[in-house]
Amino acid sequence: MTDYPHEPEIPLGPFPVPNTVSPFPPLDGERTEPYLDSAAADPASDWIETADPHDLPTAEPAVMAALTPLIALGRFAFPPGPPPEDEDVAARDRRWASRTIVIAGAFLLIFNAVSIQNWSRQQAPGWVTTTVRRLADVWVEQTSQLGADQPRQALRDGYEAGRDADWPLNETR
């Protein structure tokens, strides 16, 4: 009987060992794995002689490139570029912020055009506010013909229905 309900009763088998037989035989006169000649042999491990997980995080890039040809090919095909300068990082951040502000403004112009109309009605009368109010009236009419005001109106109707609902009080305290 064990303390863990999902622990198997039968002891586990031995740890797996690497398959040394390759499904791809070498060509005539070719050695099977020439890249392993330059690598140092791993110290003996508990269950697999060629595996030592403690060496993985501390291995040098040159050793890793010598051990795995795929990593060497990746470094050759896509060499890492120089780190970006501070001005480049700042310019990239400004571009990202500018695009985000423009996209958010476009969404608000299309789907929340009534807010411009409401704002212009709350301002003191003048040439600028009258012009903005008239432009907003035309813009709201155009976007409502496209149906862009329906999501905002549905949210507004849901809010008003919830606010005006007759909520029962919980008096069972």
N, C-alpha and C positions, 0 to 999 in steps of 0.2 A: 504494500500500500504506500502511496506517495502523497506528498502534500499538495501536489498540483494535479488537478483532474484531467488535464490533457496530456500528461506525460505518458509516453508509451511504456507498456509493461516489458517489452522485449528490448534488450540493449541495442543501441544503434550499431550499424556496421562500421567498418574502418572508413577513414576519410578517403575521398577520391584521389586518385593519382593521375598525373598528366599522361595523355595518350602520346606515345613517342612515335607511332607509326603515322606518317603523313599520307593523306589521300592523293596527294599530287607528287608522283615520283620525280626526282631530279632529271634534268636532261643529260645527255651524254657529256661527260667531262665536267659536270657542274657539281659543286659541293652543295649539301642540303641547306645549311644555314650559315653562310659565311659571316653574317653580322654578329654571330655569337662568339667569334674568335677574339674580338677586341674587348669583350665584356669580361669583367672579373666574375669568378664563380661565387655564387651566394653561399653564405654559411648554412650549415645544416639547420633545418627547421624541425618543428614537432612532427608534422605529418607528411609534408611534401618537401622533398629535398631541394627543389629549385625555387620554392616560394619563401620569401621573407617579407611580410607586409610592413615591417618596421623601416625598410629601406625606401618605400615609395614616396613619402613626403619630402625626404631629404636628398633625393637623387639630383644630381646636377643635370642641366638641360643637355649637355654634350653626351653624357652617359645615356640619358633617355633616348636621344636621337640615334645613338649607336645601337641601343637595344631594340628599338622598334622602327623599322623602315617607314611605317606610315607617318610617324611623327616627323621624321626627317623630310619626307615628301611634302608634308603640310607646311613645314617651315620654309622649304624651297619654293613652293607654289605661292604661298601667302605669307611673305615675310612681315613681321610686325613693323609698323611704321614708327617714326619717332613720336614721342609723346607730344600732345598739342601744347602750344604756347598759351600763356594766360590770356592774351588778347583774343586768340582763336576760341577759347572756351567761353569767354565773355560774349563774343559775337554770336556764337551758337546759342547761348542762353537768351540773348536779346531776340534772335530770330524766332526761337521757340515761343517766347512770351508774346511777341507781336502776333504770330499766327494764332495763338490761343485767344488773344483779345479780339482779333478780327472775327474769328469763327464764332465766339460767344456773342459778339455784337450783332452778327448777321442772324443768328438764331433768335436773339431777342427782338430784332427788327421785324422778323417774319412772324414769330409765334406770340409776341407780347406787344403788339403795336398799340393796343388800347392804353398801355401805361403812358406812352408819349401824349396821347390825347388827354388822359386824366391829368397829367402834370401841367400841360398847357392851360387847362381850365382853372387850375389852382393859382396861377400866377396873376400878378397885377396886369390890367390891360395895357397894351402897348403895341408898337409896330412889330417887334420881334415875336412876342407871344401870340399875337393874332396870326402872323404868318405861319408860325409853327403849328398852331391849332388847325388852320385851314389845310396845311399839308398833311397833318396827322389824320384829319377827317377823310381826305382822299385816300391816304395809305390804308386806313382801317377798312374802308369800303372795298379796295382792291384785294386785300388779303382775305377778307371775309368771303369774297366771291370764289377764291381758290380753296376755301375751307381751312385755312391756316389758323383761324380763331377757335375752331372746335375743340382742340385739346385744352386750351385755357378755359373755355367756357364750361367744359365738362368738369374740370377741377373746381371751378368756382361754384357750380351747381352742387357738387358733392359737399363742398365746405359749408355752403348755406343750408343744405338739407341736414347735415349733422349738427349745425349750430341751432337750427330751429326745431330739431326733434324733441319730442317729449321724453326726457330721460327719467326713468323711475329711480327714486332714491332708495338706497340700500339702508333700511332701518332695522336690520336684524342684528345690530351690534350688541 
